[in-house]
Amino acid sequence: MEPLAPVSFSSAGRHPVGWQMQLRVDYVVNQVMQTHRGQSEEVVARAINESLRTFGVVPNGRQIAQYAAVIAQLPQLPPRDA
C-alpha cells in the first residue's frame, strides 16, 4: 500500500487563505486514490465530487478532472487480507 500524503491539522503559525479547504481536498483525493484507482475517470471524478461535497467543499471541475485522470491511470491495489 502506498503511503498517504502527510496532513497536519496544527493551528500554530499563520496559514494562507483557503488552507483548510485544501486540507479537505488532499484528504479526499488520498482516500479516493486508495479506493478507486484504476477505475474509469468518470467514476473517479464522481467519487471525488461526492466526497468533497460531504466536507462542504465546492469542487473545482478542472482540478477534479486532473486528479481523476491520474488516479484512473494507477494500477489497482491487491485486496487486503482481513
N, CA, C and O atoms as a Tinker XYZ file with bonds, in Angstrom:
   328  protein
     1  N      0.836000   -1.165000    0.000000    73     2
     2  CA     0.000000    0.000000    0.000000    64     1     3
     3  C      0.884000    1.233000    0.000000    63     2     4     5
     4  O      1.872000    1.295000    0.732000    81     3
     5  N      0.538000    2.197000   -0.805000    73     3     6
     6  CA     1.318000    3.427000   -0.886000    64     5     7
     7  C      0.965000    4.336000    0.281000    63     6     8     9
     8  O     -0.191000    4.373000    0.703000    81     7
     9  N      1.939000    5.069000    0.811000    73     7    10
    10  CA     1.660000    5.963000    1.932000    64     9    11
    11  C      0.805000    7.151000    1.486000    63    10    12    13
    12  O      0.877000    7.591000    0.339000    81    11
    13  N      0.008000    7.651000    2.405000    73    11    14
    14  CA    -0.795000    8.832000    2.139000    64    13    15
    15  C      0.067000   10.070000    2.302000    63    14    16    17
    16  O      1.075000   10.049000    3.008000    81    15
    17  N     -0.330000   11.133000    1.653000    73    15    18
    18  CA     0.390000   12.390000    1.798000    64    17    19
    19  C      0.223000   12.889000    3.226000    63    18    20    21
    20  O     -0.848000   12.734000    3.812000    81    19
    21  N      1.264000   13.482000    3.790000    73    19    22
    22  CA     1.159000   13.964000    5.172000    64    21    23
    23  C      0.145000   15.104000    5.287000    63    22    24    25
    24  O      0.079000   15.986000    4.431000    81    23
    25  N     -0.629000   15.065000    6.348000    73    23    26
    26  CA    -1.616000   16.104000    6.626000    64    25    27
    27  C     -1.409000   16.558000    8.060000    63    26    28    29
    28  O     -1.315000   15.732000    8.968000    81    27
    29  N     -1.339000   17.845000    8.267000    73    27    30
    30  CA    -1.161000   18.384000    9.605000    64    29    31
    31  C     -2.312000   19.325000    9.923000    63    30    32    33
    32  O     -2.638000   20.210000    9.131000    81    31
    33  N     -2.920000   19.134000   11.071000    73    31    34
    34  CA    -4.009000   19.995000   11.500000    64    33    35
    35  C     -3.532000   20.993000   12.556000    63    34    36    37
    36  O     -4.338000   21.525000   13.319000    81    35
    37  N     -2.251000   21.241000   12.597000    73    35    38
    38  CA    -1.670000   22.164000   13.562000    64    37    39
    39  C     -2.220000   23.565000   13.338000    63    38    40    41
    40  O     -2.346000   24.019000   12.201000    81    39
    41  N     -2.544000   24.242000   14.425000    73    39    42
    42  CA    -3.055000   25.602000   14.306000    64    41    43
    43  C     -1.969000   26.627000   14.608000    63    42    44    45
    44  O     -2.244000   27.826000   14.643000    81    43
    45  N     -0.749000   26.172000   14.825000    73    43    46
    46  CA     0.352000   27.086000   15.134000    64    45    47
    47  C      0.773000   27.834000   13.881000    63    46    48    49
    48  O      0.864000   27.252000   12.800000    81    47
    49  N      1.025000   29.113000   14.030000    73    47    50
    50  CA     1.509000   29.914000   12.910000    64    49    51
    51  C      0.380000   30.413000   12.027000    63    50    52    53
    52  O     -0.798000   30.152000   12.271000    81    51
    53  N      0.775000   31.131000   11.007000    73    51    54
    54  CA    -0.202000   31.677000   10.060000    64    53    55
    55  C     -0.333000   30.754000    8.865000    63    54    56    57
    56  O      0.620000   30.090000    8.455000    81    55
    57  N     -1.523000   30.729000    8.323000    73    55    58
    58  CA    -1.794000   29.880000    7.167000    64    57    59
    59  C     -2.371000   30.735000    6.038000    63    58    60    61
    60  O     -3.051000   31.728000    6.294000    81    59
    61  N     -2.101000   30.354000    4.808000    73    59    62
    62  CA    -2.665000   31.113000    3.695000    64    61    63
    63  C     -4.177000   30.917000    3.621000    63    62    64    65
    64  O     -4.720000   29.946000    4.149000    81    63
    65  N     -4.835000   31.846000    2.964000    73    63    66
    66  CA    -6.275000   31.764000    2.781000    64    65    67
    67  C     -6.611000   30.462000    2.051000    63    66    68    69
    68  O     -5.955000   30.108000    1.071000    81    67
    69  N     -7.616000   29.764000    2.525000    73    67    70
    70  CA    -8.063000   28.543000    1.876000    64    69    71
    71  C     -7.317000   27.293000    2.283000    63    70    72    73
    72  O     -7.531000   26.239000    1.684000    81    71
    73  N     -6.458000   27.366000    3.268000    73    71    74
    74  CA    -5.657000   26.188000    3.631000    64    73    75
    75  C     -6.520000   25.062000    4.165000    63    74    76    77
    76  O     -6.219000   23.892000    3.928000    81    75
    77  N     -7.599000   25.391000    4.889000    73    75    78
    78  CA    -8.462000   24.327000    5.409000    64    77    79
    79  C     -9.162000   23.591000    4.277000    63    78    80    81
    80  O     -9.322000   22.371000    4.327000    81    79
    81  N     -9.578000   24.331000    3.259000    73    79    82
    82  CA   -10.225000   23.698000    2.122000    64    81    83
    83  C     -9.241000   22.773000    1.406000    63    82    84    85
    84  O     -9.607000   21.674000    0.989000    81    83
    85  N     -7.995000   23.218000    1.266000    73    83    86
    86  CA    -7.001000   22.383000    0.594000    64    85    87
    87  C     -6.720000   21.117000    1.391000    63    86    88    89
    88  O     -6.485000   20.059000    0.806000    81    87
    89  N     -6.741000   21.208000    2.719000    73    87    90
    90  CA    -6.579000   20.006000    3.539000    64    89    91
    91  C     -7.691000   19.009000    3.265000    63    90    92    93
    92  O     -7.449000   17.805000    3.182000    81    91
    93  N     -8.898000   19.506000    3.126000    73    91    94
    94  CA   -10.036000   18.627000    2.833000    64    93    95
    95  C     -9.889000   17.986000    1.462000    63    94    96    97
    96  O    -10.151000   16.796000    1.293000    81    95
    97  N     -9.466000   18.784000    0.480000    73    95    98
    98  CA    -9.257000   18.249000   -0.873000    64    97    99
    99  C     -8.177000   17.170000   -0.844000    63    98   100   101
   100  O     -8.356000   16.100000   -1.426000    81    99
   101  N     -7.069000   17.440000   -0.177000    73    99   102
   102  CA    -5.983000   16.461000   -0.088000    64   101   103
   103  C     -6.463000   15.170000    0.563000    63   102   104   105
   104  O     -6.140000   14.078000    0.094000    81   103
   105  N     -7.227000   15.292000    1.633000    73   103   106
   106  CA    -7.736000   14.114000    2.342000    64   105   107
   107  C     -8.632000   13.281000    1.418000    63   106   108   109
   108  O     -8.474000   12.064000    1.327000    81   107
   109  N     -9.565000   13.937000    0.741000    73   107   110
   110  CA   -10.496000   13.230000   -0.135000    64   109   111
   111  C     -9.757000   12.561000   -1.286000    63   110   112   113
   112  O    -10.023000   11.402000   -1.604000    81   111
   113  N     -8.837000   13.279000   -1.907000    73   111   114
   114  CA    -8.091000   12.707000   -3.037000    64   113   115
   115  C     -7.292000   11.485000   -2.577000    63   114   116   117
   116  O     -7.235000   10.484000   -3.290000    81   115
   117  N     -6.679000   11.556000   -1.403000    73   115   118
   118  CA    -5.947000   10.401000   -0.879000    64   117   119
   119  C     -6.866000    9.210000   -0.643000    63   118   120   121
   120  O     -6.506000    8.074000   -0.952000    81   119
   121  N     -8.039000    9.464000   -0.103000    73   119   122
   122  CA    -8.985000    8.376000    0.144000    64   121   123
   123  C     -9.455000    7.744000   -1.164000    63   122   124   125
   124  O     -9.485000    6.520000   -1.296000    81   123
   125  N     -9.820000    8.580000   -2.121000    73   123   126
   126  CA   -10.290000    8.072000   -3.422000    64   125   127
   127  C     -9.156000    7.352000   -4.145000    63   126   128   129
   128  O     -9.399000    6.377000   -4.856000    81   127
   129  N     -7.929000    7.819000   -3.972000    73   127   130
   130  CA    -6.793000    7.151000   -4.603000    64   129   131
   131  C     -6.651000    5.714000   -4.095000    63   130   132   133
   132  O     -6.229000    4.831000   -4.842000    81   131
   133  N     -6.994000    5.484000   -2.859000    73   131   134
   134  CA    -6.897000    4.138000   -2.291000    64   133   135
   135  C     -8.063000    3.248000   -2.709000    63   134   136   137
   136  O     -7.896000    2.034000   -2.829000    81   135
   137  N     -9.232000    3.826000   -2.931000    73   135   138
   138  CA   -10.422000    3.022000   -3.188000    64   137   139
   139  C    -10.835000    2.931000   -4.651000    63   138   140   141
   140  O    -11.521000    1.979000   -5.023000    81   139
   141  N    -10.445000    3.877000   -5.492000    73   139   142
   142  CA   -10.943000    3.924000   -6.870000    64   141   143
   143  C     -9.860000    3.883000   -7.942000    63   142   144   145
   144  O    -10.160000    4.050000   -9.124000    81   143
   145  N     -8.617000    3.667000   -7.554000    73   143   146
   146  CA    -7.542000    3.670000   -8.550000    64   145   147
   147  C     -7.777000    2.601000   -9.602000    63   146   148   149
   148  O     -8.232000    1.499000   -9.295000    81   147
   149  N     -7.463000    2.938000  -10.847000    73   147   150
   150  CA    -7.629000    2.003000  -11.946000    64   149   151
   151  C     -9.024000    1.973000  -12.537000    63   150   152   153
   152  O     -9.247000    1.310000  -13.550000    81   151
   153  N     -9.963000    2.670000  -11.934000    73   151   154
   154  CA   -11.320000    2.728000  -12.473000    64   153   155
   155  C    -11.400000    3.861000  -13.492000    63   154   156   157
   156  O    -10.449000    4.627000  -13.648000    81   155
   157  N    -12.520000    3.965000  -14.176000    73   155   158
   158  CA   -12.647000    4.980000  -15.223000    64   157   159
   159  C    -12.596000    6.385000  -14.624000    63   158   160   161
   160  O    -12.919000    6.591000  -13.454000    81   159
   161  N    -12.185000    7.338000  -15.446000    73   159   162
   162  CA   -12.076000    8.727000  -14.989000    64   161   163
   163  C    -13.419000    9.253000  -14.499000    63   162   164   165
   164  O    -13.468000   10.016000  -13.534000    81   163
   165  N    -14.503000    8.856000  -15.150000    73   163   166
   166  CA   -15.829000    9.330000  -14.757000    64   165   167
   167  C    -16.192000    8.851000  -13.356000    63   166   168   169
   168  O    -16.727000    9.613000  -12.550000    81   167
   169  N    -15.901000    7.590000  -13.073000    73   167   170
   170  CA   -16.203000    7.023000  -11.757000    64   169   171
   171  C    -15.359000    7.704000  -10.683000    63   170   172   173
   172  O    -15.858000    8.040000   -9.609000    81   171
   173  N    -14.089000    7.902000  -10.981000    73   171   174
   174  CA   -13.184000    8.546000  -10.021000    64   173   175
   175  C    -13.625000    9.985000   -9.777000    63   174   176   177
   176  O    -13.683000   10.424000   -8.629000    81   175
   177  N    -13.936000   10.720000  -10.833000    73   175   178
   178  CA   -14.361000   12.114000  -10.690000    64   177   179
   179  C    -15.648000   12.205000   -9.880000    63   178   180   181
   180  O    -15.789000   13.097000   -9.044000    81   179
   181  N    -16.580000   11.299000  -10.115000    73   179   182
   182  CA   -17.835000   11.296000   -9.364000    64   181   183
   183  C    -17.571000   11.049000   -7.876000    63   182   184   185
   184  O    -18.170000   11.701000   -7.021000    81   183
   185  N    -16.681000   10.117000   -7.573000    73   183   186
   186  CA   -16.355000    9.810000   -6.178000    64   185   187
   187  C    -15.707000   11.021000   -5.494000    63   186   188   189
   188  O    -16.027000   11.329000   -4.346000    81   187
   189  N    -14.810000   11.697000   -6.188000    73   187   190
   190  CA   -14.166000   12.887000   -5.619000    64   189   191
   191  C    -15.202000   13.986000   -5.382000    63   190   192   193
   192  O    -15.234000   14.601000   -4.316000    81   191
   193  N    -16.046000   14.226000   -6.384000    73   191   194
   194  CA   -17.084000   15.251000   -6.264000    64   193   195
   195  C    -17.989000   14.999000   -5.072000    63   194   196   197
   196  O    -18.222000   15.895000   -4.260000    81   195
   197  N    -18.496000   13.789000   -4.970000    73   195   198
   198  CA   -19.419000   13.451000   -3.888000    64   197   199
   199  C    -18.740000   13.579000   -2.522000    63   198   200   201
   200  O    -19.333000   14.101000   -1.578000    81   199
   201  N    -17.519000   13.111000   -2.423000    73   199   202
   202  CA   -16.803000   13.176000   -1.150000    64   201   203
   203  C    -16.495000   14.617000   -0.754000    63   202   204   205
   204  O    -16.636000   14.983000    0.413000    81   203
   205  N    -16.079000   15.431000   -1.711000    73   203   206
   206  CA   -15.785000   16.823000   -1.396000    64   205   207
   207  C    -17.034000   17.555000   -0.919000    63   206   208   209
   208  O    -16.968000   18.363000    0.007000    81   207
   209  N    -18.145000   17.281000   -1.538000    73   207   210
   210  CA   -19.390000   17.950000   -1.132000    64   209   211
   211  C    -19.792000   17.574000    0.292000    63   210   212   213
   212  O    -20.372000   18.393000    1.005000    81   211
   213  N    -19.492000   16.342000    0.716000    73   211   214
   214  CA   -19.811000   15.958000    2.096000    64   213   215
   215  C    -18.954000   16.726000    3.093000    63   214   216   217
   216  O    -19.337000   16.873000    4.253000    81   215
   217  N    -17.795000   17.218000    2.652000    73   215   218
   218  CA   -16.923000   18.015000    3.508000    64   217   219
   219  C    -17.179000   19.511000    3.345000    63   218   220   221
   220  O    -16.459000   20.330000    3.915000    81   219
   221  N    -18.197000   19.868000    2.572000    73   219   222
   222  CA   -18.536000   21.275000    2.401000    64   221   223
   223  C    -17.658000   22.021000    1.429000    63   222   224   225
   224  O    -17.579000   23.249000    1.479000    81   223
   225  N    -16.990000   21.295000    0.537000    73   223   226
   226  CA   -16.115000   21.922000   -0.454000    64   225   227
   227  C    -16.820000   21.915000   -1.801000    63   226   228   229
   228  O    -17.303000   20.875000   -2.248000    81   227
   229  N    -16.879000   23.073000   -2.445000    73   227   230
   230  CA   -17.424000   23.151000   -3.795000    64   229   231
   231  C    -16.314000   22.740000   -4.749000    63   230   232   233
   232  O    -15.300000   23.430000   -4.847000    81   231
   233  N    -16.490000   21.623000   -5.454000    73   231   234
   234  CA   -15.413000   21.106000   -6.304000    64   233   235
   235  C    -15.081000   22.026000   -7.478000    63   234   236   237
   236  O    -15.958000   22.669000   -8.055000    81   235
   237  N    -13.796000   22.070000   -7.813000    73   235   238
   238  CA   -13.304000   22.773000   -8.990000    64   237   239
   239  C    -13.232000   21.733000  -10.104000    63   238   240   241
   240  O    -12.421000   20.809000  -10.037000    81   239
   241  N    -14.064000   21.873000  -11.116000    73   239   242
   242  CA   -14.173000   20.873000  -12.177000    64   241   243
   243  C    -12.862000   20.543000  -12.865000    63   242   244   245
   244  O    -12.574000   19.375000  -13.126000    81   243
   245  N    -12.071000   21.552000  -13.158000    73   243   246
   246  CA   -10.796000   21.321000  -13.841000    64   245   247
   247  C     -9.833000   20.548000  -12.943000    63   246   248   249
   248  O     -9.155000   19.628000  -13.400000    81   247
   249  N     -9.774000   20.920000  -11.672000    73   247   250
   250  CA    -8.887000   20.244000  -10.734000    64   249   251
   251  C     -9.332000   18.795000  -10.525000    63   250   252   253
   252  O     -8.496000   17.895000  -10.458000    81   251
   253  N    -10.629000   18.569000  -10.424000    73   251   254
   254  CA   -11.156000   17.215000  -10.241000    64   253   255
   255  C    -10.830000   16.352000  -11.455000    63   254   256   257
   256  O    -10.463000   15.187000  -11.304000    81   255
   257  N    -10.958000   16.904000  -12.641000    73   255   258
   258  CA   -10.638000   16.154000  -13.858000    64   257   259
   259  C     -9.168000   15.755000  -13.888000    63   258   260   261
   260  O     -8.833000   14.651000  -14.318000    81   259
   261  N     -8.284000   16.649000  -13.433000    73   259   262
   262  CA    -6.858000   16.325000  -13.391000    64   261   263
   263  C     -6.577000   15.202000  -12.399000    63   262   264   265
   264  O     -5.846000   14.262000  -12.712000    81   263
   265  N     -7.155000   15.300000  -11.205000    73   263   266
   266  CA    -6.969000   14.244000  -10.214000    64   265   267
   267  C     -7.519000   12.914000  -10.736000    63   266   268   269
   268  O     -6.878000   11.871000  -10.601000    81   267
   269  N     -8.711000   12.963000  -11.331000    73   267   270
   270  CA    -9.349000   11.737000  -11.819000    64   269   271
   271  C     -8.517000   11.070000  -12.913000    63   270   272   273
   272  O     -8.415000    9.844000  -12.950000    81   271
   273  N     -7.924000   11.860000  -13.798000    73   271   274
   274  CA    -7.113000   11.295000  -14.877000    64   273   275
   275  C     -5.902000   10.557000  -14.317000    63   274   276   277
   276  O     -5.549000    9.480000  -14.798000    81   275
   277  N     -5.275000   11.131000  -13.310000    73   275   278
   278  CA    -4.093000   10.493000  -12.715000    64   277   279
   279  C     -4.490000    9.234000  -11.949000    63   278   280   281
   280  O     -3.853000    8.192000  -12.101000    81   279
   281  N     -5.528000    9.319000  -11.135000    73   279   282
   282  CA    -5.953000    8.173000  -10.328000    64   281   283
   283  C     -6.423000    7.025000  -11.216000    63   282   284   285
   284  O     -6.177000    5.860000  -10.902000    81   283
   285  N     -7.091000    7.340000  -12.315000    73   283   286
   286  CA    -7.578000    6.297000  -13.224000    64   285   287
   287  C     -6.417000    5.524000  -13.861000    63   286   288   289
   288  O     -6.575000    4.360000  -14.231000    81   287
   289  N     -5.259000    6.165000  -13.987000    73   287   290
   290  CA    -4.103000    5.507000  -14.601000    64   289   291
   291  C     -3.329000    4.615000  -13.634000    63   290   292   293
   292  O     -2.510000    3.802000  -14.062000    81   291
   293  N     -3.581000    4.760000  -12.345000    73   291   294
   294  CA    -2.856000    3.966000  -11.347000    64   293   295
   295  C     -3.336000    2.519000  -11.359000    63   294   296   297
   296  O     -4.513000    2.259000  -11.610000    81   295
   297  N     -2.437000    1.576000  -11.090000    73   295   298
   298  CA    -2.860000    0.182000  -11.013000    64   297   299
   299  C     -3.697000   -0.038000   -9.744000    63   298   300   301
   300  O     -3.476000    0.601000   -8.715000    81   299
   301  N     -4.647000   -0.946000   -9.847000    73   299   302
   302  CA    -5.467000   -1.257000   -8.682000    64   301   303
   303  C     -4.621000   -1.924000   -7.617000    63   302   304   305
   304  O     -3.664000   -2.639000   -7.914000    81   303
   305  N     -4.992000   -1.677000   -6.370000    73   303   306
   306  CA    -4.298000   -2.313000   -5.249000    64   305   307
   307  C     -4.831000   -3.731000   -5.056000    63   306   308   309
   308  O     -6.019000   -3.978000   -5.262000    81   307
   309  N     -3.972000   -4.655000   -4.666000    73   307   310
   310  CA    -4.475000   -6.009000   -4.381000    64   309   311
   311  C     -5.358000   -5.956000   -3.137000    63   310   312   313
   312  O     -5.153000   -5.111000   -2.266000    81   311
   313  N     -6.334000   -6.850000   -3.052000    73   311   314
   314  CA    -7.221000   -6.853000   -1.872000    64   313   315
   315  C     -6.439000   -7.141000   -0.604000    63   314   316   317
   316  O     -5.507000   -7.946000   -0.597000    81   315
   317  N     -6.835000   -6.471000    0.465000    73   315   318
   318  CA    -6.193000   -6.695000    1.767000    64   317   319
   319  C     -6.818000   -7.909000    2.431000    63   318   320   321
   320  O     -8.022000   -8.147000    2.325000    81   319
   321  N     -5.969000   -8.679000    3.123000    73   319   322
   322  CA    -6.473000   -9.821000    3.872000    64   321   323
   323  C     -7.086000   -9.305000    5.162000    63   322   324   325
   324  O     -6.545000   -8.405000    5.804000    81   323
   325  N     -8.204000   -9.874000    5.531000    73   323   326
   326  CA    -8.899000   -9.407000    6.740000    64   325   327
   327  C     -8.332000   -9.988000    7.993000    63   326   328
   328  O     -8.812000   -9.688000    9.086000    81   327
